[in-house]
Amino acid sequence: MPGKPRAVIFLGPSLQLDEAEKILSLGDDAEFRPPAKRGDIFKAAEDGAELICLIDGVFFQDCSVAHKEILYALEHEVKVIGASSMGALRASEMDIYGMEGTGEIYQAYKNGALESDDEVALTFDPYTFTPRSEPLVNVRHSLTLAIKQGVLNQESAEVILRTAQSLYFPERIYDRILKAAETNGVSSEDIDGFKLFLKAGEGDLKGEDARKALKRARKILENG
């Protein structure tokens, strides 16, 4: 359709827009839209998109992306890829119909290591999309890296993870998680060491997978 973008990317808290634009760098060929709610995938297909990249979507703020609208897009020969957050979850459910998943989070849902929507859910500023809580999948990833780097032992990491799991997803803020974990028996030395580790910013698995999805989208458009 003349004047319409070839690709529509639904992106929010998983990655900053300025970084995403640098990765895709296709000008008018790509349009970034806010986290997808029900009906948005259908609209993107109706708008004439050749490629839809679903990264972020709403979970509890509004109705989530429906499976039927993804099927509609696929049936109309739109390439649909998913990663990182809602995209990873839907891709793990819809890849048998032709949706393409990418990234570690998608693989974890696909092989059953992750099951609940709660793993990728978080709260975010509705205007800037800045995260206000920490997704559980990132907590898991950070703890795994911290164990590998000798920052935490397995026992302390398990207590921190169980503590995070016990909190409702909007309350999963590291200060709150770690304060409760210390109450649950994690030493102050381990807590302080993990806080220093977190400052390095290595545990953002959702961000890593969002970058992979955008690079995949760029490759598809360049070859198309």
C-alpha positions as CSV (number, residue, x, y, z in Angstrom):
1,M,0.0,0.0,0.0
2,P,1.6,3.4,-1.0
3,G,2.8,5.5,1.8
4,K,2.6,2.7,4.3
5,P,5.6,1.2,6.1
6,R,6.8,-2.2,5.0
7,A,7.4,-3.2,8.7
8,V,5.5,-2.4,11.9
9,I,7.4,-3.0,15.2
10,F,5.6,-3.1,18.5
11,L,8.1,-1.9,21.1
12,G,7.9,-0.5,24.6
13,P,9.9,-1.2,27.8
14,S,12.1,-3.9,26.4
15,L,14.4,-1.5,24.5
16,Q,14.8,2.2,24.2
17,L,13.4,3.6,20.9
18,D,16.6,5.5,19.9
19,E,18.6,2.2,20.2
20,A,16.0,0.3,18.3
21,E,16.0,2.9,15.5
22,K,19.7,2.6,15.1
23,I,19.5,-1.2,14.8
24,L,16.8,-1.2,12.2
25,S,17.9,2.0,10.5
26,L,15.5,1.6,7.5
27,G,13.8,5.0,7.6
28,D,10.3,5.0,6.2
29,D,10.4,1.3,5.7
30,A,9.7,0.7,9.4
31,E,7.3,2.2,11.9
32,F,7.6,1.8,15.6
33,R,4.3,1.5,17.5
34,P,3.6,1.2,21.3
35,P,3.1,-2.2,23.0
36,A,0.4,-4.1,21.2
37,K,-3.0,-4.6,22.6
38,R,-5.9,-6.6,21.1
39,G,-6.6,-5.6,17.5
40,D,-3.2,-3.9,16.8
41,I,-1.8,-6.9,14.9
42,F,-4.9,-7.0,12.8
43,K,-4.7,-3.3,12.1
44,A,-1.0,-3.5,11.1
45,A,-1.8,-6.3,8.6
46,E,-4.7,-4.2,7.3
47,D,-2.4,-1.3,6.9
48,G,-0.4,-3.3,4.4
49,A,2.7,-4.3,6.5
50,E,4.8,-7.0,5.0
51,L,6.5,-7.7,8.3
52,I,5.2,-7.4,11.9
53,C,7.7,-7.6,14.7
54,L,5.9,-8.2,18.0
55,I,8.2,-7.4,21.0
56,D,6.2,-5.7,23.6
57,G,2.4,-6.0,24.3
58,V,0.1,-5.3,27.1
59,F,-0.8,-8.0,29.6
60,F,-3.1,-6.6,32.3
61,Q,-3.5,-3.0,31.4
62,D,-5.8,-3.9,28.4
63,C,-6.8,-6.9,26.4
64,S,-3.8,-8.8,25.1
65,V,-2.9,-9.7,21.5
66,A,-5.3,-12.4,20.3
67,H,-4.1,-15.5,18.6
68,K,-6.7,-15.1,15.9
69,E,-5.3,-11.7,14.7
70,I,-1.8,-13.3,14.4
71,L,-3.4,-16.1,12.3
72,Y,-5.1,-13.4,10.2
73,A,-1.8,-11.7,9.5
74,L,-0.1,-15.0,8.6
75,E,-3.0,-16.1,6.4
76,H,-2.6,-12.8,4.5
77,E,1.1,-13.6,3.9
78,V,2.5,-11.1,6.4
79,K,5.7,-12.3,8.0
80,V,5.2,-12.2,11.8
81,I,8.2,-12.5,14.2
82,G,8.2,-12.4,18.0
83,A,10.7,-12.0,20.8
84,S,11.5,-10.8,24.3
85,S,8.1,-10.3,25.9
86,M,4.6,-10.7,24.6
87,G,6.3,-11.6,21.3
88,A,8.2,-14.5,22.8
89,L,5.1,-15.8,24.5
90,R,2.9,-15.6,21.4
91,A,5.6,-17.0,19.1
92,S,6.0,-20.1,21.3
93,E,2.3,-20.7,20.9
94,M,2.0,-19.8,17.2
95,D,5.2,-20.9,15.6
96,I,3.4,-24.1,14.4
97,Y,1.2,-21.8,12.3
98,G,4.2,-19.9,10.8
99,M,5.0,-17.2,13.3
100,E,8.8,-17.0,13.8
101,G,10.3,-16.8,17.3
102,T,13.7,-15.6,18.2
103,G,15.8,-15.2,21.3
104,E,16.4,-17.1,24.6
105,I,13.1,-16.2,26.1
106,Y,11.1,-17.6,23.2
107,Q,13.2,-20.8,23.4
108,A,12.5,-21.0,27.1
109,Y,8.8,-20.8,26.6
110,K,9.0,-23.2,23.7
111,N,10.9,-25.9,25.7
112,G,8.8,-25.5,28.8
113,A,11.4,-23.9,31.0
114,L,9.1,-20.9,31.3
115,E,5.3,-21.2,31.3
116,S,3.6,-18.2,32.9
117,D,2.9,-14.8,31.4
118,D,4.1,-13.5,34.8
119,E,7.7,-14.2,33.8
120,V,7.8,-11.3,31.4
121,A,5.2,-9.0,32.9
122,L,6.2,-5.6,34.3
123,T,4.8,-2.2,34.8
124,F,6.0,0.8,32.8
125,D,5.4,4.5,32.3
126,P,2.6,4.8,29.8
127,Y,4.2,7.7,28.1
128,T,7.9,7.0,28.1
129,F,7.7,3.2,28.4
130,T,10.4,3.3,31.1
131,P,10.1,0.1,33.2
132,R,8.9,0.6,36.7
133,S,9.4,-3.0,37.8
134,E,11.7,-5.8,37.0
135,P,10.5,-8.8,34.9
136,L,11.1,-12.1,36.5
137,V,12.9,-13.4,33.5
138,N,15.5,-10.7,33.9
139,V,15.9,-11.5,37.6
140,R,16.5,-15.2,36.7
141,H,19.0,-14.2,34.1
142,S,20.9,-11.8,36.4
143,L,21.1,-14.5,39.1
144,T,22.4,-17.1,36.7
145,L,25.1,-14.7,35.6
146,A,25.9,-13.7,39.2
147,I,26.5,-17.4,40.1
148,K,28.7,-17.9,37.0
149,Q,30.8,-14.8,38.0
150,G,31.1,-15.9,41.6
151,V,29.0,-13.0,43.0
152,L,26.4,-15.3,44.5
153,N,26.3,-18.9,45.6
154,Q,23.4,-21.2,44.5
155,E,21.7,-21.1,47.8
156,S,21.6,-17.2,48.0
157,A,20.4,-17.0,44.4
158,E,17.6,-19.4,45.0
159,V,16.4,-17.4,48.0
160,I,16.4,-14.2,46.0
161,L,14.5,-15.9,43.1
162,R,11.9,-17.3,45.5
163,T,11.5,-13.9,47.1
164,A,11.0,-12.3,43.7
165,Q,8.4,-14.9,42.7
166,S,6.5,-14.3,45.9
167,L,5.9,-10.7,45.0
168,Y,3.1,-9.5,42.6
169,F,4.8,-8.4,39.4
170,P,4.3,-4.6,39.9
171,E,6.2,-5.0,43.2
172,R,9.2,-6.7,41.7
173,I,11.7,-3.8,42.3
174,Y,15.2,-4.8,43.2
175,D,15.4,-2.7,46.3
176,R,12.2,-4.4,47.6
177,I,13.3,-7.9,46.4
178,L,16.7,-7.7,48.0
179,K,15.4,-6.2,51.3
180,A,13.0,-9.1,51.6
181,A,15.7,-11.6,50.6
182,E,18.0,-10.3,53.3
183,T,15.1,-10.8,55.8
184,N,14.8,-14.4,54.4
185,G,18.4,-15.2,55.2
186,V,20.7,-13.9,52.4
187,S,23.7,-12.3,53.9
188,S,24.3,-8.5,53.7
189,E,27.6,-9.2,51.9
190,D,25.8,-11.2,49.2
191,I,23.2,-8.5,48.9
192,D,25.8,-5.8,48.5
193,G,27.8,-7.8,46.0
194,F,24.7,-8.5,43.9
195,K,23.8,-4.8,43.9
196,L,27.2,-4.0,42.5
197,F,26.8,-6.6,39.9
198,L,23.4,-5.2,38.9
199,K,25.0,-1.8,38.3
200,A,26.9,-3.2,35.4
201,G,23.6,-3.8,33.6
202,E,24.4,-7.3,32.3
203,G,21.2,-9.0,33.2
204,D,18.8,-7.5,30.7
205,L,17.7,-10.6,28.8
206,K,14.6,-8.9,27.4
207,G,16.7,-6.2,25.9
208,E,19.1,-8.7,24.4
209,D,16.3,-10.6,22.7
210,A,14.7,-7.4,21.4
211,R,18.0,-6.5,19.7
212,K,18.0,-10.0,18.1
213,A,14.5,-9.6,16.8
214,L,15.3,-6.2,15.3
215,K,18.4,-7.5,13.6
216,R,16.3,-10.4,12.2
217,A,13.7,-7.9,11.0
218,R,16.4,-5.8,9.3
219,K,17.7,-8.9,7.5
220,I,14.3,-10.0,6.3
221,L,13.6,-6.5,4.9
222,E,17.0,-6.2,3.3
223,N,16.6,-9.6,1.6
224,G,13.0,-8.9,0.6
